[in-house]
Amino acid sequence: MSDPFLPYGRQTIEEDDIAAVAEALRADFLTTGPTVARFEAAFAERVGAGHAVACANGTAALHLAMLALGVQPGEAVIAPTTTFLATANCARYVGAEVVFADVDPASGLMTPQTLGEALGRLGGLKLRAVLPVHLRGDAADLPGLAVRAAGAGAVLVEDAAHALGTTAEFGGERETVGDGRHSAMTTFSFHPVKTIATGEGGMVTTNDPDLAERLRRFRSHGMVRPQGDPPWAYEMPQIGFNYRLPDLLCALGLSQLAKLDRFAARRRALADAYGEALADLAPQVQIAASPAWSRPVPHLMTVLIDFAAAGRDRAQVIEALRARGVGSQVHYIPVHRQPYYAARYGALALPGAEAWYSRCLSLPLYPAMTEADVARVATALAAAIVG
């Protein structure tokens, strides 16, 4: 029997998760019900935030954050170009312009320095928000970015789709991604390859009760129920969206959230195993750099490969890995290269992001893997590079 195929990411669904969903199916609510509020409360407590607002997915979370801030057409949002499309697209959903920031070529993270360079390209645009991305699970330099953003009259909105459970130490104090010490809001994703899964799903955390109220309003068509009116009455002062997360998926989310510590420990152990297994492939293969302040829950096991030195291009390595039963992925094509953004903003010189993109490859990482799986991936990668 051949070894099973190892994808780059995979959900971990266990019998108690299935039981939680089955129980929700037997309950009175499939859409919006009491389990939503329970999931939100448990999530807010877990990350140390005052409020958590569940929504349909991570993209919806980012869009809701822009709506809650009241970002307008003609204003600007700065996002790193090394990210998924949604981080930039959320600004365009509300008519704002995107100014792309470069990233550190070793970590893929936006830095205060690359943010400063992006600030110099604002032109006459009013900056409303800066969207640092905690790529791969590593925390960006939140204090440094917040100072730069505040100096430009903007706030941080953290894209933490990769970083549930990640902590960081700034100035001798341990912080949890999502606790809102440096940002107006933090967004999360519960896509199946993320640390916990609800199928599709997202969350926004904030310490501002007014923002939380706006998030809840915008996720449900913009509706409000005026006090003193009949119980069936509702009004729509502003248009919103149907971005609600149903009870059914929140039941799965609650079950998964209870396992976060176990999932986090397993991901960290596998990352350590990769560090040992790939050591012999240096310097041609290096694991992406982790900042000194960051204690990540690794979402991605991204390696940086010197393809030129190996004499093989990335497509050849990916195919050679696949032939040995190992999946991989590229995170990410710089967003400023996408045809839509290239047509809108023209060519940009962002050398850190280009250097990252030219070398990056994400290898399998998910809790059900074993150390033997890691060794198998390392062996396959060595063979793929040697050819």
N, C-alpha and C positions, 0 to 999 in steps of 0.2 A: 504494500500500500504506500502510495506517495504521500509526502508531507502535505498538510493542508495549505492553501494559499494564505499568505499573510498580507492583508490590506494595510494601507498606511494608518487607518483609523477604524474603529468599530465600537458600537455601543456595547455595554455590558448590562443585559437584562436578565434578572434572576427570578426565581419562582415567587418571591414576595412582591416583586414589581408587578408580575402578572396578576397576583391576587389583589393588589391594590386597585388595578384597573378594573378587574372583574367586580370588585365591591362598588366602585364608582358607577359601573354600568347598571347595577341593581338599584342605585339610589334615585332620587327624584330629579336630579339635575345632571344633564350631560353638558350643557353650555355653561352659562355663568351661574355659579352657586356658591355655597359656603366653602368648598375646597379651595377656590381661588384665593379667598382671604387668608385661609390657613397657610397656603403655600407662600403667599406674600409675607405674612408675619414671620414664618420660619426662616425665610430667605433673608429678610432684613436683620433678624437677630444673628444669623450666621455670619454675615459680613460686617455687622456693626453699624448699619445705616438706620436712620430714623424712619424711612419709608421705602417700600419696594412695590413696584407696579408691574404686574405680569402682563404680557402681550403676546402677539401671535408668533413672533420670531425675532431674531436679532436685528434684522433690517428694520422691522417695525419699531423696535426699541430706539434705534438711532433717529428714525423719522419723528417719532413722538418727542424725542429730546429737542429736536430743532423746533417743532411746533410749540412746545412748552416754553422755550426761550423766546419765542416770537421772532425768530430770524426771518428777515424780509428780503424780497428781491432787491438786488443791487448791493446787498451787504456781502461779507466774505466769511468763509470758514477755512481754516488751515488744517489739512490732513496730511499724514505721511503718504507718499506714493507707494510704499511697500505695505500693502494691506489688501483686503478683499474689496471689491467694487463698492459695497454698501457704505463704507466709511465716507467715501466721497459723494456717492449718489444721494445720501440723505440731505445734503445741502442743496443739491439741484432740485430735489422734490419740492422745496419751499422757495425756489427761485433765486437762491443765493449762489455766489460764485465760489469756486474751489481754488485755493492757492495751495499747490503741492509742496510739501517739505521733503527734503532729502533725509536720508537715514544713515546711521553708522553702518559701514560695510561689513563689520564683524558680527553685529547683533541684529541688524535690521530695524532698530528702534530709532524713532525720532528723538533728537537730543535738543537741549537748550540752544546749542550752536546752530543746528540745522533749522530750528524754529526761527532763530534770529535772522538767518539768511532769507527765509521765506517772508518774514515781516518786511524785509527790504523790497519785496516784489508786490506789495499790496497796492501800490499806486494810490489812487484816491479812494479806494474802497474802505468802508467802515468794517473793521473786524469785530465779529460777534462771538466766535467760539474757536477754540483750538481742540482738535480731537486726537490726542495721543492714543496709540494702539499698543497694547501690551502683547506684542507679537510672541507667539510660541508659548505664552504663559509667563514670560519675563516682564517684570514691572518696569515701565519707563521712569525717567527721573522726574517724578511728579512735582517736588518742590521747585526744582529749577525751571520746569516748563510753566508752572503756575506763576512764578515771578515774571517771566517774559510775557505771558499772556496778559496778566494784570497791568503791566506797564503799557500794553497796547489797548487797554480798555476792554479786554475779552475775558471769558471764563473757560475753564477746561470742561470738556465732556469726554470722559474716558471710554474708549472702546475696549471692553474687557471680555470680548467674546471668547478669548483664549485663556482667560486668567482667573477663573473661579477657584478660590482657595489659595491663590498666591498671596504671599505676604512680602513686605519690604521693610527695611530698617533705614530710616532717615533721621539723622541727628541723634542716634542712640535710642530712638523710639520705634517699636514694632508696630506696623500698620497693616491693615488688610485691604486688598484691592476691593473697592466698592464701599468703603466706609465714608467716603466723601470728605476727607480732611482737606483735600486740595482742589476739589472739583465741584461743579454744580450738580452733575449727574454722572452715573456710570451705567453703561449698558452691557448686558450679558446675552449669551445665546445658549440654547439647549438643543441644538442640532445633534443628531446621533453621534458624530465624531467628537463632540465636546466632552468635558469632564463629567457632567451629568446630562441625561437625555430626557426630553419629553416628546420626541419625534420631531416636531417643530415647536418652537417656543422661545420667548425672550423675557427679559426683566430689565427694568430701570430702577436704580436706587438713587435716593437723594435725601438730604437732611432738611430740605426746604419744603414745608407743608404746602405752600402756594404752588410750587412746581409739581408736587405730587398730585394736587387736586387738578391741575391743568393736564397732567399726563392721563389721569383717569377719564377726564372729560373727552380728550381728543381720541382716546382708544375706543370710544363708544359713540361715534357719530357727532361728537360735540354737544351731546344732550345734557341738560340739567333739569332738575325737578324743583321749580320754585316753591319756597315755603309758603304754606297757607293755601295753596291751590288744591284742587281735588287730587286724589292719589293717582289718577290716570294721566294727569297733565304733565307735559314736558315741553321744553323749549330748546331751540338750537341757536344760541347767540353767535356761534362760530361753527363753520363746517368741520367735521372730524371724519374719522374712518372706523371701519369695523376691524379693530386690531385686538379683539379680546382673545384670551387664552381660555379654553373651556375647562370645566371641572374635571372632565375625563383625563386631560393631559396634566392638569395640576396634581391629580392623584398620583400619577407616575412621577411627577417632579418631586413631590413630598417623599415618596419612597426612595428615589435616587438621592435626594439631598441628605437623607439619613446615612448614606454610605460615603459621603464626600471624603471623610478622613481616610477611610480605607482605600478609596480610589486614588486619593492624592499620594498616600504612602506607596502604593504600588507603582504609580507613574514615576515617582522619584527613585524608587529602587531600580526600575528598568532603565532610567536615564543613567544611573550610576553604572549599571552593567554595560551599557553602551560605551561609557567612557573607557572602561577597561578593554572591551572587545575591539574597539576601533583604534586603540593606542598605536598598534603596530602599523597602521595605515598612514600615520602622520609622516611628513607634512602635507601629503597630497589630499588627505581627508582630515578635516578638523570639525569638531562639533561647534555650532554657533555659540558665540560668546555670551555669557550671562553676566550682567552688571554686578558689581560687588554688593550692592544694597539689596539685590533681588533674591528671594527664596521662592522660586517658582513651583507651581504644580504644572509640570510640563504637559502642554497640549500637543506639541509637535516635537519630533526628534529630527531637527534640521541639521544637516551637515553641509559644510562648504567644501566643494571638491575642485581641485585644480585640474580641470579637464584637459587643458593644453599639455600639462606635464604628463598626464596619463595617456595621451595620444588617442583619446576616445571622446566623442562629444556626449552631451547629456542624453540625447535620444538613444544612443547606443547603450549607455549604461542602464537606462530605464528598461530597455527591452531585454538586456542580459539579465537584469534582476527578475523581471517578469518570467523569463524562461526558467528561472530557478524557484518560482513560486513566491516571489517577494514583490509586493506592490510598493509604489512610491508616488510622490506628488511634488509639484513645484509651488512654493508659497513665497512670493507671488510675482506674476508679471506686473511691473510697475504700472499703476493705474494711469499715470499721465501718458503712457504709450497707447492706451485704448483709443480706437478711432474717434469716438465721440469727443473725448477730451483733447486729443491732438488737434482735431478740427476746430475746437472752440478756443484753445489757448496757444496753439502752435507748439513747436519743438521746445523742449526744456532740457537743460544740462543738469542732471542730478546724479553725479558720479558715484556717490555712495550706494544709491539704490541700484544703479546699473552693475556695480561690482558685486553686490549681494545677489542680484538676479542671475548673473553669469555663472555663479558657483553653487547656488542653493539646491538642495534636494532633501525632501522629507521622507524618512524611513518609518517603518511600522512602529506604532506606540499606542498601546491600549491595555487596560488592566488584565485582560484574560491571557496576555502573553506570558511566557515563561523565560527564564534566563537561557534555556536551551534555544528558544526562538530567537533571542537576541544574538546568540552565537551563530545561529544559522544565517541571520541577516548579514552579520559581519563577514562570514565566509563567502556569501554570495556577492557582497559588495567588492571584496578583494578580488574575486574571480572576474567580476564585471569590469573592474578597472584594468586589471592585467590583460584581460581579453583572452 
